[in-house]
Amino acid sequence: MTSQTLPRLRCMPLLRTKLFPAEVAGRPLLARAALIERLFSAREQRLILLSAPAGFGKSTVLSQFRLRLQAAGASVAWLSCDEADSEPQRLLQYLIAAVDAQLPGFGENTARLLRDDLSLPNEVLLDSFIADLKRVKGVLYLVFDDFHRIRHADLGPLIQSFVTRVPANVRMIGSTRYNPRFVDQSSASDPWALWIKAEDMRLTRAETEAYFHELKQLPLSPAELDALHARTEGWITALHLVALALVRHPDRSLFLAGLSGTERNIADYLAEDVLDSLPAEQQHFLEQTSVLDEFSAELCNALTGRGDGEQMLQRLFKEQLFVIPLDAQGEWFRYHHLFAEFLQGRLAKQGDPTHLLHAAARWCEGRDLADKSIKYALRARDYTFAAELLERQGARLIAGNRVYGILAILKDVPSEVIREHPVFQIFYAWQLAFEQKYAEAEALIEEVSTRLLQGRGKLLHFGLAELLAAAQVLKALVMLYQDKLESCLKVARHWLGLVPDNQPVFRASLSCVQAAAYALLGEFGEAGKSIAVARDNLRQTESEYLHVVVSLIESLICKELGEPERGRVLAENARARVEQVFGRRSRVGGPLSLAYADLLYEQDRHAAILAELPLATTWRDVATPIELISRGKLVLARARFFAGEGEQALAELDEWLGSLHGPGYERVFALGMSCKVQFLLWLRRPNEAERICLQLQRHLAVLPAGRYTDASTALVLCEARLALSERRADKAQAVLEACLAKQTAEHQRDRRLRLSLLLSVAYWRKGNSDKAFALFQPTLEDAWNSGYRRG
């Protein structure tokens, strides 16, 4: 502010520090490059709002954005707001001072009115201020940091009037913890406004890594970073508090494994900066409802015994108290994980919250939310109620793929309780299979099946009869997971003969497993028959999940049949169905993404694969065979390699191959080794490629003859590529022709295409160009017409 301006503003002392971002005393800040670039791209908008809960880094982002604007030559007036600025005339004084600090001499008319007559209506003063802004030459940015601190009954209409009347050359930028009163959701989506919300402010996984590695010099492992990013949900203050605690904690892994909202630094911050300023009734509401994984107004009322749940939720959402909406209708919400744990810690100090969990379980049961009801009953240790409900609803939950929460909680149920209830044993076996503890899962399935069939458990009423069928589906799945395909088919055929027609869900499930096993054995005709049986049973029941599974198997069969385009269409239709029914980030989409990526690879769409696969290979569905995940990792390595990241792809492939031990991995290990040979030849490392090819030969030599025909074909392709690299086209021709002669079945079309293309290269290298082109042209046309695009 200039010395000439100071006398005009003597009606109230002003703090110059409010006119600039807070000093950070040389402390390095996390660069939010992507977010700053997004803001800079929107700099022509009349209004930009950053609206997020406490500790999301709003002020830091505004400060970085200010520097970016100034670097581009813009004038940026800054005001750090506080409660004292709520009085309209004082706010105007500070705004004049903020602009004057950038444009000396600004605001003479309004300053004179404020000095000479403090009784003027606020509307008159606002008119004068707008008139002063109209005299500004060039673009001016007005930044209001912490605007939520300004609260005055008359200020809302004035700000709303100001926003709509501000000159075209003036842009407003603000940060606030609460959804501002002067702009609503609809107006914030108008072309002249940009509303940056909490989900936009969250740190990405890469930014979380940069924060710890570059700013804090804490070398966390990728697994530790993944866990920490998931727990904090991009909340930067939580990362800062965790970093402070890590420095003094002797066992970093132990601390991170037990990290929760009750950690001292996090709890102190939330108590002092968030909760203590709230009314007592609002604090009590937050604490009572913190036991809920997700909540609606009606469910909140069931727990609190009050009728103001909707009003409370609207208030919490408006004030952005770490409340995250879960649907577009604004009906269901959840708390940020750390905030919920912090509240639960406070609630536990007041007594046992079990009665709240009981209330939630009963409410959910009455609303046909069986999975939620069972979870709350298990948390309340009401095991009898949970078991009875799971017996009645288990089959429907399996068909709807709504078992994950139950599986996770069963891990914490005492073992004696698990043994007491057969239904718990079945679902616990499913969890064991999900964790790849196949031997334990098989043993438990056998135990509970014997128990039920011999009648040593409870009476085998309809619910348990259904779950006995579910146990057999699980048994077949476990066999499939381990590549025990003949045993899998034996179980499936046996129980398809026993499961009555009035259980279409389980008949369809067994048929899907049967189809997958047949496909892996190369018996695609039988696989097609099983798919038809599954489709027929699905006409009698509503199971979107099983429809998706059937489409998944069909798309994989299309790949083997050499029809990638048809498979891609099937997969994309199924993915659209998954997103509509289960949501964008559902586990159900994981297996489909794996199959879809395999098809995309054949169409040379590497960027799409790299975007799809990392999550799909970890965020898997309970019915995802391990081999499908392994193939997904193989496709990911190939896509990365041919996208230009050769060494990284080779390193990832080596790491993955090193993890493939034991039964069930024979096929994918062979395919992975074949891929490695191809990579090494591309990288002009033939000696290493030859050594890997010999290892692959030894690996396949001890496996049952004819069992892994796709792996045998991969070996032939390796040998041929290696021979061609050694200028031995005659050897390549011999092994390719011998293998091609055996690929006569309809389902071996994909292999025929690959063998024929490489054979045409061998003919060319031998100088037989006519024969090469005679084979190459029809093969290429066939491949192109089928949807292949990868050269």
N, C-alpha and C positions, 0 to 999 in steps of 0.2 A: 504494500500500500504506500502511496506517495505521501510526502509530508504535507502537500497542499490539501490532500483529502482528509487527513486526520481531524482537523478542526471541525469539519462538517459533520463528523460522526461522534462528537463528544457527548451526545445525549446518553450513551451507555458504553462502558469500557468493553473493548473487543480483544480477544486473544488471537494473536497472529498465528500461533501454532495450529489453530483450527483451519487455516487457509492452505495447508499443505498436508500430504500424507504423513502418518506417524514415522518418526525416525526409527530405523532398524539397526543403527550403530554398527554398520559394516557387516551385519549378519547376513550370510547368503540366503537367498530365497529360491524356492522351487520355481523354475520357469514353466509357466503354463502355456507353452507355445501354441498348441492347437486351439485352446480356448481364446487366447488373445487374438489369434488370427481370425477366429469366427467373429469376435466383437469388432475387430477392425474392418472386416468386410461389411459389417452392418452399421458403420459409422454415420451413414447418411440417414439412418432412422431418426425420427423425432424424439423417440423415447427408448432407452435401453434400461432394463431393470434386472438386477441380480438379486434373486429372492431365495434365500436358503436359511436353514437353522444356524444356530451359533456354532462357530468354529469351522465353517466350511471354506474359509479363506477368501471371503468376498472383498474385504478391504485390500488384501494383497493383490488380488486380480485387478481391482480398480486402479491400484497404484501402477501396476505393470502396463495396463491399458493406457493410463495417462502418459507414461513415458513413450509408448508407441505412437500416440497421437502427436505428442510434442516433437518427436523425431521426424514426423511428417510435416512439421511446420504449423500445427494447429495451436490455437489459444485454448487452454484448458483451465477453467476456474474451479477450484476445489473447496468444498466445505465439509469438515467433519462435524456431523450434527450431534447434539446432545439435548437433554431434556429442557435446558434453559432456552433453547431455540424455538420452543413451542409457541411462544408469543409472536404473532405475525410480524409486528414491527421490528422486533429484534432479529427475526429471520431475514427480513429485508435488508437490515443494516449489514448483516454478515454476507448476504449475497452481493451487495454493492461492493463491500470490501474485497470479496473473493475475485470478482471480475476486475476491480480496480488494480489488484495485484498483478494481473496479466495485461490489462489495457488501462494504463494510467489516465486519470481524468474521467473515467466512466461514472455515470449515475449522478451528475450534478443536480439535476432537477429533483429527483426523488430524495436525495440527501438533504436538499434544502427544505423540502416539505417535512421530512422527519425531524429536522432540527428546529424549524420554526413553529410547527403546529402538530403536536402529538395527538390531538383529538380528531384528526381527520379519519373518515371511515377507511377500513382496510381496502375496500374496493377501489377507492380513489388512489391510494398508494400503489396498489397493484397496477392500475392503469398507467400511472406515471412510470413505474419500473419497466413495464412492457414497452412504453414509448422510448425509454432510454435504450432498451435492447435493440429496437428497430434502427437506432442510429449507429449500431456497431457495424463496422465494415468487415466483411469476411465471416467465416464460420467460427462460432464460439460454442464450446462445450461446457455445460454446467454439471459438475459432479457433486452429488449428495451422498456422502458416505454415512452409513448407519441411520438412514432416514426413519427407521422404526422408532428411534428415540424421540422424535417430534410428535407430541400428542396435544392437540388443542381442539376444542369443540368447533371453532370457526375455521380451522385450517383446511379441513377436507374440501369444502366447496371452493375455497380460494385456490388450492393447488389444482383441483380439477379444472377450474376456469383458466388457470395459468397454462396448463398442459394443452388445452384446446386452442389457446390464443397466442402461444409463443411464436415469435417470428420464424420464418422458414430457415433463416441462417443460424438459428440457435438449436442445439441438440441437448437433451437432458439425459443424464446417466445417474442411476441411483442404486444403492445396495440397501437391503432391508431383511430383517428376520421374519417379518410378517407380510402376508399378502396385503399390499397397500390399499387404503380405503379409496384413493382417488382413481384407481384403475381396476377394472374387473377382468375376468378371464377372457371374455369375448373381445373387449377392446385391446387387450394385450396381444391378441392374435391378429390384429389389424396390420396392414402392410407398413404402417408408420411406426410400429412398436416391435421390440424384441424383448421377450421375457425369458431370461436365463434362470432356470429353477435348480433345485437341489440335485436332480439327476444329471444336470449338465455340469454342475460344479464338482461332482465326485471325481476323485483322482482315478485315472486309468491304472491298469496293472503296470504299465511301463512307467508311469509317473510315480507310483509307489516304489518301484525299484530304484528310480533315480533319486528319490528322496533319501532312501537309506544308504545307497551306495555312494552317491556323489555329495550330498549335503551333510549327512551324518557320519559318513565313513564307517558304516556298520555293514560288513559283508554277509548279509543274510543269504541263505541258500534259496534256490528257486522254489522248493517246497515250502519253506518258511514264509517266503514272500507271498506265495499263493494263499496260504492259510491266513496270513495277516491281512491281505487285501480283502479276502472274503469276510473276515470278522469285522473289519472297520468300515466296509462298504464305501470306501473312498472318502471317508471323513478325515480331513487332514489334521485336525487338532488331535484326534485319537492317535494318529501316527506320531505326532510330536510328543505326546505324553508317553506313548510306548517307548519311543527312543530314549527319553529321559530315564525311564525305569530300566531299560536294558543295560544302560551304562553301569548301574549299581547292582544288577542282579547277577549272581555267580553262575547260574545255570540258565543260559539263554533258551535252550530248547524246552526246558521244563516251564519256564515263564510263558513262552508263546503258546505252548499246548494248553495251559490253563487260563489264558487271557479271557477276561470277561469284563462286563461293565462295573463289576465291584472292585476292580483294580484301583488302588488308592488314588493315583493321580487322576484317572478318568472319573471316579466317583466324586472326588472333591470338585473337579471342574463342573460336572453336571449339577451338583448340589448348589454350588455358589453362583454359577453363571446362568443356570437355566431354571432349576426347580424352586429355589428359595424365594424368588420374586413372585411366584404364582399364588393365587388365593388357596386357602386350605382345602376347600372342596375340590378344586381342580387337582391338587396334589393327591388327594385321596382317590379320586377317580383314576388317575394315572397308575397309582400303585395297585389298586384292585384289578384293573384290566390288564396289567402287565403279565399275568399268568397265561394270557391268551396268545396263541401263535398268530392268529388273525381274528379280526372282530368286526362286527356290524353294530349299529346302534341298538338293535333289539337284543343281541347277545350281551352287550354291555349292561343293558337294563336288567337282564336276568341275573347278572353278577352283583350289581350295586344295589338292587332293590328299588331303584329310582326310575323315573320316567323321562329323564332329560338326556338320554344317551345321544340322540341325534344332535341336539344343541351343543353338547359337549364336544362331539367329534368335529362338528363344523368349526367350533372355536379352536380346537387343537390343530386342525388342518390350516386354518387361517393364520394362526400364530406359529405354524411350522415347528411344532414341538416333536420333531423326529418321527412324524407320522407319515407313512408311505402308503399311498392308495394302491389297491390291488386290482381294481376293475375300472372300466370307463364310466360306469354309472355312479361312482363315488359311494358305493354301498359297503365295500369291504376294505379294511385297512390293516396295517401291521406297524409295530414300532421298529425303529432301528435296533438291530440285535443288541448292541452294547447298552443302549438306553433302556431296553426292556430288562436286561440283566441287572442294571443299576437299580431300577424300580423294584425288581423282585427282591434284591438284597435289602432294600428299605422295608418292603412288606414282610419279609421273614422275621425282622426284628420286632414286629408287632404281634406275632403269633403264627400258628399253623394255618397256611392258606388252603388246606385241603378242601374246605367247604366250597371255596370258589371253583376249584376244579370239578367237584361233584356237580355243581350248578351248571357249569359249561357242558359237562358230559350229558346231563339230562336234557338240556336245551337242544344240543346238536342231535341227539337221538330223536327228539320230537320233530325235527326239521329234516329228517332223512339224510343227515350228514354222518353216516355211520363211521367213516374213517376218522373224522375229527372226534366223535364221541368216544371211540375206543381209545384214541390217544390220550384224551383227558382222563378217562377212567384208569388207564395204566399209570399215568403220572400221579393220580390220587391213590394208587395202590388198591383200587377196587377191582381186584382180579376176577372175581366171580362174574360181576356185571360185564366186564370187558370180554371174558371168554364166551359168555352166552350170546352177546351181541356179535362177536366175531364168527361164532358158529352159524348164526342166522344169516349174516350179511357177507361172510367171507368170499363166497363164490362170486357175488356181484362185484365186490371190490377188486377181485382178481381180473374179472372180465373188463372192468373199467380202468385197470391199471392205477388203482388208488391204494397201493400198499406200502409205499416207501416210508411214510411217517411211522406206520405201525412196525415195520421191520426194524427201523432204527431204535425205537423205544424198547423193543423186546430184548435188545442186547443188555439192557439195564435191569431186566426182571430177574429176580432170584432163580437159580437153577431148580430149586425144589418146586417153585410155582410153575415153571415151564413143564416139569415132569407131571405135575398134577393135572394139567389140562392138555389133552391131545391136540386141540386146535392151536395152542401155543407152540407145541412141538412142530407142527407142520409149517407154521410161518417162520419159526426159528430156523428150521432146515433150509427154508428159502433164503434167509439172511446168510447162512453159512455158504450156500452155493454162490450167492452174490459176492461174497468175499473170497471166492475160489477155494474154499475149504471143502473140496468135493468128497473126500473120504468120510469126513464127519457128517456131511449132509446126507450121503447115501446111508450111512449107518442109522441116522436118526429117522430117515424115511422108512427104512425097513422096520425099525422098532415100533413106530407109531402105526404103521400099516398092519403089522401083526397084532398089535394091541387092539386095534379097532375090529379087525376081522374075527378075532377070537372072542370079542365081546368083553374083554377085561376092563375096558374103559366104560364110559357112559353108554346108555342105550344108543344104538346107531340110528338116531332120527335123521330126517331128511337133510338137515344142515350138515351133520357130520358125514353123511353118505356123500354129499357133494364134496366135502373137503378130503375125503378119502380119494375121490377121483382127482382132486387137485394135487394130492401127494404123488399120484402116479404121473401126472403131467410134469411135475417137478422132477421126478425120478428120470423120466425120459429126457428132460432138458439137461440134467446133470450129465447123463450119458453123452448127449450131443456136445456139451461143452468140452468133454474130455476126448472127443473124437472116437468114442466107443460106439460107432455107428450101427453095427449089427445088434449090439445089446439095446441100443436106443429103439431100433425098429422092432425088436422082439417085445419090449415093454409096450410100445405104442399099439402094435397089432393085438396083443393080448387084451389090453384094457379097452380098445375100441370094440372088441367082441363082448365086453361085459357092461360098459357104461350104457345105460338105457337111452332110448331116443328122446326122453323128456329132459335130458341134460345136454342141450346143444352146445353150450359154452365149452364144456369139457371135450365133447366129441370134436368140435372145431379146433380146440387147442391141441389135442393129440394129433389131429390130422396135419396141423401146421408143423409140429415137431417132426412128424413122419416125413413130410415133404422136404424139410430142410435136410434130414439125414439122407434121403434118397438123392437129393441134388448133390450133396457132397460126395456121394459114392458114384456120381456120374449117371445114375439111373433116372434120367429126366422124364421119361415116359411115366414111370411110377410116381415121380414127384408131381407131375401134372394131374394124375388121378387123385392124389391126396389133396391137392389144392381144390379140385372140384368138390370133394367131400366136405372140405372146410367151408367153401362158399355155400354149399347146400345147407349146412347146419346154421350158418350165420343168417340165413333168411328167416330163421325161427327165433332169433334173439337180437337184442340191441347191444352190440359190443363194438364201438368204434375202434377200440384198441385192437381187437382181433382182425378187423378189416384192414387196419394198417399193417399188421404182421403179415397177412396174406399178400398184400401188395409188395411188401419188402421181399418176400421169397420169390414172387413172380419177377420182380425187377432183377434179382440176382440170376435167376434162370435165363432171363433175356440176355444178360451179359455173356453167359456161357454159350448160349445159342448163337452168338454173333449178331445180336440185334440191339446195340446200345441205344439207338434212338427210341425204339419202342420202350426199352427199359427206363430211359430218362423220362419219358412222358408219364409212365406209370408212377415213378418215384416222385415226380413233381406234383402230380395230382394227389398222391397220398400225403405229401408234405403240406400241401394247402389244406387238406382235411385235418391234419394234426394241428396246425396253427389255429384253425377255426374252432376245433373242439377242445384241445388241451392247452392252447396257448403257445406263444412263440418259443419259449425256453423250456418246454416240457421235455422230460427224459424220453418220452415216446418218440420224439424226433431224432434221437441219437442214432439208433440203428439205421434209420432211413438216410441220415446224412452220410453214414459210412458207405452204404450201397450207392447213394447218389454220387459221392465223390469218385468212386471207382468208375462210374459211367462218364462223369465229367472228364476224367483223365483220358479216356479213349477219345474224347472230343477236343482234346488239347486246350482245356480251360483251366490252366494251372492256378491263376489268381483266385478263381472261385473255390478251388480245392483248399488252398492255403487259408482262406477265410472260413471254410466250413469245418475242417477236420479237427483242429486242436481241441475244441470243446467236445466234439462228438466222441473222441477216443477216451475221454475221461468221464463225461457226464452221461453214463450209459444206463440203459434200461435193464430191468431184471432178466428179460428174455433175450438179451444180446449175447450170442455165442462169442466166446473169447476169440475164436478164429476170425470172426467178422471184425472185431477190434484190431486184431493183428494185421489183417489185410488193409484196414484203414490206415494203420501206421506205415505200411509198405507203400500205399498210394501217396501218403503225405511225403515220404522221402523221395519218391519219384518226381512228384510235382515240384518239390523244392529244387531237386537237381536240375530239371529241365527248365526251371525258371531262372537259372543262372547261379544258384547257390550250391555249386558242386561239392566243395569240401565240407560244408556244413551238413549237407544231405548225407554224405558218406559217413560222417561222424555219428549222426543220429541213427543211421542204419546199423552201424557197428554196435552202438549202445543197445539198440533194440534186439539185434541178433544175440547179444550176450545174455539177454534175459529169457530166451526161449529154451527152457530146459524141461525135460520130463515128457511123459506121454501127452498127446493132444496137440503137440506143436510140430509134428513131423512135416506136415504139408507146408505150413507157412514158413518154417525154417528153410525148406528147400527153395521155396519161391523167393525168400529174402536173399539167400546165397546167390541165386541166379541173377537177381537184381544187382547185387554187389559186383558180380563179374561184368555186367553191362556198364556199370558206373566206372569201374577201373579201366575198361577198354576205352571209354570216352575220354578219360583223363590221361590216356596214353601211358598206362602202367601195366603192360601185358604180362610181365613176370608175376606180379601179384594176382592178376586175373587168372592165370594158369593154376596157381597154387589154390585159389578158392574153388576153381572148377574141379580140381582133384578131390578137395574136401567134400564137395557136393556129390561126386561120384561115390565116394566111400559111404556117405550118409544114406544114399538111396539103395546101395547094395545090400544093406542089412534089413531093409524094410520088405514087407510082403509084396511079392511080384504082382503087378497089375492093380495094386490098391491105390496108388497115388499117381494116376496117369497124367494129371496136369503138371505135377512136379517132374515127372519123367520127360514130358515135352519141354519144360523149362530147361532141363539139363541139356537136351539136344540143341536147343537154341543157343545155350552157352557154348557148347562144343563147336557149333558152326561159326558163331561170331569169333571165337578164339582162333579157329582155323583160318578164317578170312583175314584176321589181323596178321597172321603169319604167312599170308599169301599162299595158302594151301586150299584153293578153291575146290579141288577134287575131293578132299576129305569132307569139306562142308557139304558139298553136293551129295555125297554118299549117305551121311547121317541124316540129312534133311529128307532125302527121297525115301529112305527106309522108314522114317517116322511118319511121313505124310501118308504113306501107303496104309498105315494102320488107322488113320483118322477118317473113318468112313461113316460114323454115326452122325445123325442130325445135330446132336448137341455139341459136336466137336468142330463146329464151323469156325468158332473164334480161333482155335488152334490151327485149323487149315489155313486161315488167312495169314496168320503170322509166319507159319512155316513156308507158305508159298511166296510171300514177299521176300523173305530172306533167301529162298532157293533161287528166285529170279536174279538176285545179286550174285549168287554163286555162279550161275550160268554166264552172266555178264563178265565176271572176273576170268572165267575160262575162255572167253572170246566168243561164246555162242550167243551173239546179240539177238538173233532171230528167236531163238528159244526163250531167251530172257524176256523179250517184249511180248511174246505170245502168252507167257504166264503172267507177266506183270500187269498188263493192261486189264484183262478181265478181273484179276484179283483186286486191283485198285478200284475199279468201278463197283465191284460187289461191296467192298469195304465202305466206299463213300456213300453208296445208296443205303447202306445199313446204319449209317450215322457215325462211322469212324472218321476222325479228323487228325489224329496224331500221326505225324510222319515217321 
